[in-house]
Amino acid sequence: MMVFLLGVVAYDITLHPAGPEIVGIATVKILGSGHFRGEIGTSEAGTTFTFEGEAPATVGVPFTRADYVAAVMEEPPEGLQIQVKGRAVQESSGTVVMWKVPRGYQPSKSSEF
């Protein structure tokens, strides 16, 4: 039982290292027009920032393999979208959009940063 438990802990440490390497940049798009305010960032790195302005707007968010990229708006825009490598990976017409980085995510050879 102890060997199994140690294996699970070791596996979790490899998935969530102390200083995770940034592997990509997600683009959070605030769609529509009008005023918006909210939090945009990632979970693992703890890099969440408050943004306020006029839509449409775009914010770049660096992420690691263990992250969730999220946008939580207090004043709802017409829509939210998360794009990675120029492709929409998550959309929402509400006040929250969230994308979990796939476990096997690999950056492309033509790096985004």
DOLOVO-583886 format. One line per field, with one value per residue (C-alpha): residue number from 1; residue in three letters; x, y, z. Coordinates in Angstrom, 2 decimals, decimal comma. Layout:
// DOLOVO-583886
sevo <- (NUM  ...)
pakol <- (ala  ...)
x <- (X  ...)
y <- (Y  ...)
z <- (Z  ...)
//
This chain:
// DOLOVO-583886
sevo <- (1  2  3  4  5  6  7  8  9  10  11  12  13  14  15  16  17  18  19  20  21  22  23  24  25  26  27  28  29  30  31  32  33  34  35  36  37  38  39  40  41  42  43  44  45  46  47  48  49  50  51  52  53  54  55  56  57  58  59  60  61  62  63  64  65  66  67  68  69  70  71  72  73  74  75  76  77  78  79  80  81  82  83  84  85  86  87  88  89  90  91  92  93  94  95  96  97  98  99  100  101  102  103  104  105  106  107  108  109  110  111  112  113)
pakol <- (met  met  val  phe  leu  leu  gly  val  val  ala  tyr  asp  ile  thr  leu  his  pro  ala  gly  pro  glu  ile  val  gly  ile  ala  thr  val  lys  ile  leu  gly  ser  gly  his  phe  arg  gly  glu  ile  gly  thr  ser  glu  ala  gly  thr  thr  phe  thr  phe  glu  gly  glu  ala  pro  ala  thr  val  gly  val  pro  phe  thr  arg  ala  asp  tyr  val  ala  ala  val  met  glu  glu  pro  pro  glu  gly  leu  gln  ile  gln  val  lys  gly  arg  ala  val  gln  glu  ser  ser  gly  thr  val  val  met  trp  lys  val  pro  arg  gly  tyr  gln  pro  ser  lys  ser  ser  glu  phe)
x <- (0,00  2,83  4,51  1,24  0,79  4,36  3,80  0,68  2,46  5,47  3,17  1,36  4,68  5,68  2,37  2,61  6,29  7,30  8,50  6,43  7,67  5,46  4,47  2,12  0,16  -3,64  -5,48  -8,60  -10,93  -13,67  -16,26  -18,92  -18,88  -19,25  -17,61  -16,22  -14,46  -13,18  -10,39  -8,27  -5,40  -4,36  -4,81  -1,44  0,85  -1,49  -1,31  -4,80  -5,21  -8,14  -8,89  -11,29  -11,96  -14,05  -14,77  -13,65  -10,33  -7,67  -5,42  -2,47  -2,14  0,95  0,13  1,82  0,81  -1,06  -3,08  -6,64  -6,93  -9,98  -11,82  -14,49  -16,34  -18,32  -20,02  -20,99  -19,70  -21,45  -19,11  -15,78  -13,40  -10,08  -7,80  -4,61  -2,42  -5,05  -7,85  -10,80  -10,59  -13,41  -16,26  -18,98  -21,83  -21,93  -19,62  -17,19  -15,00  -12,45  -10,08  -8,07  -4,73  -4,69  -2,35  -0,22  -0,07  3,13  4,18  4,60  8,09  7,30  6,98  4,47  6,91)
y <- (0,00  2,38  1,83  2,65  5,84  6,97  6,28  8,44  11,30  11,09  11,14  14,20  15,99  15,38  16,87  19,88  20,80  23,65  25,92  24,85  25,80  28,05  26,04  28,40  31,62  31,63  34,63  35,66  37,70  39,85  40,14  42,71  46,35  48,29  48,33  45,18  44,38  41,05  38,66  36,98  34,54  31,03  28,76  27,03  29,99  32,17  34,89  36,35  40,04  42,45  43,99  46,81  48,58  48,74  45,67  44,31  43,53  40,83  39,64  37,22  34,69  32,46  28,96  25,77  22,13  22,03  25,23  26,30  29,48  31,45  34,74  35,72  38,93  41,05  43,02  40,54  41,22  39,83  36,86  35,42  33,24  31,52  30,87  28,80  28,79  30,89  28,37  28,79  26,17  27,46  29,96  31,35  33,79  34,24  35,76  32,81  30,95  28,33  26,00  23,14  22,63  19,05  16,74  15,99  19,56  20,18  23,59  23,77  24,00  27,57  28,82  31,53  33,43)
z <- (0,00  0,87  -2,52  -4,30  -2,26  -2,97  -6,67  -6,71  -4,91  -7,27  -10,30  -8,95  -8,39  -12,01  -13,18  -10,86  -10,44  -8,12  -10,94  -13,94  -17,38  -19,49  -22,57  -24,39  -24,51  -24,63  -26,01  -24,08  -26,28  -24,78  -27,56  -28,31  -27,32  -24,11  -20,70  -19,07  -15,79  -14,54  -13,59  -16,27  -15,70  -14,74  -11,75  -11,16  -11,65  -9,61  -12,21  -12,12  -12,94  -12,88  -16,25  -17,01  -20,29  -23,41  -25,50  -27,86  -26,16  -26,19  -23,34  -23,68  -20,83  -20,47  -19,19  -18,00  -18,57  -15,24  -15,66  -16,17  -18,23  -17,10  -17,43  -14,89  -15,70  -13,23  -15,99  -18,70  -22,21  -25,29  -25,22  -24,14  -26,11  -25,35  -28,33  -28,46  -31,58  -33,38  -32,77  -30,40  -27,64  -25,41  -25,80  -23,57  -23,91  -20,13  -17,55  -17,16  -19,63  -18,57  -20,45  -18,92  -20,65  -22,01  -20,08  -23,14  -24,48  -26,43  -27,75  -31,49  -32,98  -34,08  -30,52  -29,65  -27,42)
//
